[in-house]
Amino acid sequence: MPPPPLPPVIPPPWTEIEHAMGLALPSDYRDFIDLYGDGRINATLSVFFPARRGGYRRSLTVLADNTAGLRANGFFDEFACPSSNSDQSSDLLLWGQTLAGDLLFWSTATEDPDEWTTWVFLQRTGVRDCWRHFDGGMAEFIVGGIDGRLATAAELIGPRSGGPRWTRLRDWEHDYGHPPSAMFDDFVPTRGHWPIDGRHTSNGSLIPLRKLGQSGGEQLPLGPNGVQRRLIELDQSSTTVRLSGGSRHPGISYEVTAELGSEAPPGTVGLELLRDGHPIASTLVDASNLRSARLETEVLVTAGTPAAAVQLRVVANAPAESVVISHVYLSAKGTLGS
């Protein structure tokens, strides 16, 4: 899992952090943060940065503060502690979390931080079976998930084609902004009507879209002259989504997913994804057996170059205007610096 080719991480002030927290931190965690910074694995598992210098307040005790917040909110009262020792929760220190709400802790019961073991709280399991223990540190746990030796870790990290990917969000001096993402569907006016009941179309037709939602990608500190800008935009034609590579070398990798649902026409029907007018991915299914076609691909956009123009086109072996679209969905998720 190589770090993204961004400038080297500016590490946090470890001596000040450990003094403020009143304890030393594991060397594998310090090495990890110094190499990767603050971010997520596969956009799913966050490894918490130990300090905060920007925003509304400076803090050198982020890890302790996050754990104290759980305790203050009654987390350890609601869920049984991971051993029969009722004081076990006082030894736990939170170091990571998944988007699904799974939590990752160290057990700090031993004096040597390099001997701390890992406790995992699984959000999706029952209260009686929500804790897992791993007799190793943070880096061993992550490696065990990446190479598949540890089933729990592999589940939390999640699979990804092309191997695991780290997305850097910030380091001690820079805030790279959250990776851009946007979702679109096809409910846009067509011939003066909203196509709620389906829209007749033909082979080769471009599919109009509307934006459903968007997050991240402002790149406030990265844009020219500090100007805030979006990296994913739908143009006025409603058929073209423009994906920008931003301003940080080498650019942005976008994971693009699209799905088309149709009422069963004769023959086959599917989707084609175009980049700058050229097909880069397609899928075709027998509509009599499957009412939806789905494709996934990656679009790489180099920093400082014109935005990639992405379009969806209907492909069908069917008579003209016989394809009836029931729904179209498109999502684009970017990774900064990949």
N, C-alpha and C positions, 0 to 999 in steps of 0.2 A: 504494500500500500504506500507508494511514494507520495510525499507531500506535493501539493500543487506547485508549479513552477512560478511562484510569486517571490518577491524579495524575502531574504532570510527573516525568520521570526525575531522580533525584538522581545527577549525574555522578560518576565516580570522580576521584581526585586526580591529574590528568594530569601535573603537574609532578613529583610524587613518583614516579609510575610510570616516566616517561621517564628520570628520574635513576637509579632502581633498575636499569632495563634497560640503561642506557648508550647509548640511541639514541632518536631522535624517532620518532613514529608518524605514519602518513599522516593528513592533515587530513580526508579523506572518512570514514575509519574513526572518528575522534574525533567528527565531526558525527553519524554514524550512531548511535554508542553514546549520545551525549547526547540524541538524539531517541527512540530505541527501547529503550534499556537492553539487558539480556541476554535472549536468547530465540531463537525459531525462526521461519523462514518456512514457512508451510503445514505446521507441525509436523514438518518434515523437515530443513531446513538450519539448523544452529546457527551463529550468529556469536558467537564467544567474547568474553566480558567480560574486560577486561584485568587485573582485580584481584579479590581476595577478602578480605573483612573478617570474615566469620562462620565458623562451623564450627570445625574443630580447629586451624586456623592461619591467620594473616593473611598475604597474599601480594600483592606489587605486581608480580610477574614471572610471571603466569599464562601469558602467551603463550610466553615463553621456556622456562618449565618444561614446558609441554606438548610443545614441540618437542624439548627435551632428553630427555624421556621416550621419544619415538619413537627418537631416536638411541641411547639406552642399551639399548633393546629390540631393536636390530639392524634396524630398519625400513629404513634407508637402505643397509644391507648386503644385505638380501634382495632389494630392488627396485632396478633400475638407476636411477641418478640421471638427471634430465631433460636432461642434455647429456653430451657426451663428456668434459667437465671433471670429473675425479674429485672435485674439491673443491666442486662445485655445491651439495651438500646443506648445507654449512656456511653458505650464504647464504640458506637457506630458513627462514621463520618462519610457523608455523601460525596461521591466523586463523579457520578454520571447519571443520565436519565435517557429513556427513549421517548419518542413522540407518543407512544401508546401509554405512557405513564409508568413503565417499569423503572425501578430505582436501583442504583448500584452503590454499595457502601464498602468501606474498609472496616474491619474490626481492629480497633486501635489498642487492644488489651495488652499487647506486648510492647516493651520499651523500644525495641528496634523497629523503625517503620518499614524496613525492607522485609520484615517477617509478617507484616499485616496480611491477613487473608481477606477474601472477598465474599460478601453477602449480597444476594440479589433478591429484590422484592418483585414478584411477577403480578402485574395488575390484573391479568386476564384469568387468573386461577382463583379457586375458592380460598376463604380465609384460612382454613386448616392446612392448605398446601401451597401457600403463597411465597414461601421463602426457600431459597436454594443456597447452599454453601459451597464455595470453591477454595480448596487449600492452596492458594497461590495469590499473587498480586495482580494489579491492574493490567500490566502488559501481558502477563501469561494468559489472563482471561481473554483479552482481545485477540491475541494470536491464536488461542484455542478456538475462537469463533471463526476467524478467517480461514484457518486450515481445516475446520470441521471436526476437530477432536472433541470439542466441548459443545454438546447439543444445545444447552441453554444459551451459551454465548452466540452460537451460530444463529439461533432463532432471533435474538435481540438485534444482531447486526443486519441480518436479512441478506438474501442473495442479490447479486447484481451481475449482469452480463459484462464480461471484460474484467472482472475482478473487483475488489473493494476499492472505494474511492473516498478520499478525505476532502471535505470542503472546509476551507479556513474562513472563519467569520471575522476574527480580529487577533491582534496580539497586544502587547503592552502599550504601543504607541499608535497603532493603526486600526481603524474600523472599516472592514472591507464591505460592509453591508450584507444583508441576507441574499442568498442566490435568488435570481428572478424566477418566477413561475406565473403562469396564466392559464386559464381555462376558457374554452369557447364552446358554444353549441350552435344549432342551425335555426333557431327561432327568430328569423329576421323577416321583415316584410318582403313578400314576393308577389309581384303582379297586383300590388295593392291589398293583399290579404296576408294574415298571419297563418303560416302553414301548420296549424295545430293538428289538423286531420290528415296530414301527409301532403307531400309535394311531388308531383310528377316530374321526372327528369329523364335524361338520356345519357348514353355513353359519351364520355368526353366533356360533360358539363362540369364547370367549376361550382363548388358548393359555397354559398354565402354563409357567414358566421356572425355571431355576436359575442361580445366579451361577457363572461360570467363572473370572473373574479381574477384578481391579480395581487401578488405580494412580492416584496423584496425587489432588489435590482435597482434601487434608486442611485446607488453608487455615488452618494453625496460627496465623499472626500476624494473620489476618483475621477469624476467627470471634469471636463475642461473648465477652468476658472471656478471650480466648485459648484457648477450648475447642476441642480437635481434633474435627473431624467429617467425615463422608463426605458428598459431594455427590450421589452416585448410590446409591440403595438399592432393594432388592427387598422389597416388603412381605410380610406373613405369608400373604396369599392366593396368593402365587407367580404372580399374573397381572398385577401392577402394578409398574412400575419408576418410582420417583419421582426426578425431576431437579430439583435445587435451583439457584437463581440466586446463591447465596452472599451475601456481605455487601458486596461492592465494587460501586459504581455503574459501569456500568449493569446488569451481570448477566453471564450466561453464555450463549453460543451452543453448542448441542449438534448435532453431526452424527450422525444416527441412521440406521443401516443394518440392514435385516432381510432374511432369506431363509427361505423355506419350501420344503422338498422333499416331494414326495408321490408315491405310487404312482398310476398313471394311473387315475383314476375316469372315469366318463362325464361329458361336459360340460367346464366350465372350473373352475379353482380358483386362488386367489390369497390375498393378504394385505391387511389394512387396518390402518393405524396410527391409534390413537385418542389424543387428548390431552384429558384431563378428560372422557372419554366422547364426544367429538366426533371424527369422522373428519377427518384432515388429510392423509393420503396413502394411496394404494391401488394395487395392481397385480393384474391378472387375466390368466391365460394359458391357452391350450389345453393341457391336461395330456397329451393324446395326442402332442403335438409337443415339449413342454418339461416336464421333471420338476421344475423348481424355479421359483419366482417371487421376485423381488428388488425392493426399493424403497429409496430414499434420500430423506431430507428433513432439514430443519433445524428445531430447536425452540429458540426464544428464551425464556429465563426471566429476568425482571427481578429484580435484587437485592432482598432483603428481602421478597419475596412468597412465598405458599405454593408448595411444590414442584409441578411439573407431573406429573400422573399419566399415564404412557404405557402403553398396552396393545396387544397384537397380537390381531387377530380374523381368523378364517377367513372368506373370501368364496368361495362356490362355487355354481355352477349345476349341482347334482348331488343325487341322492337323499340323504335323511338317513342319517348314519353311513357314507356311502360314500367319504368322503375319508380316505385312509390317510396319515398324516404319517410321513415317513421321517426328517426332521430340521428343526429350526428354529434359527436363529441370529439374535441381536440384539446390536448394539454401539452404544454411545453414547460419543462423544468430544467433550469440551467445550473451549472456548477462553475463558480468563479475560478478563473485561473487554470482551467483544464482544457 
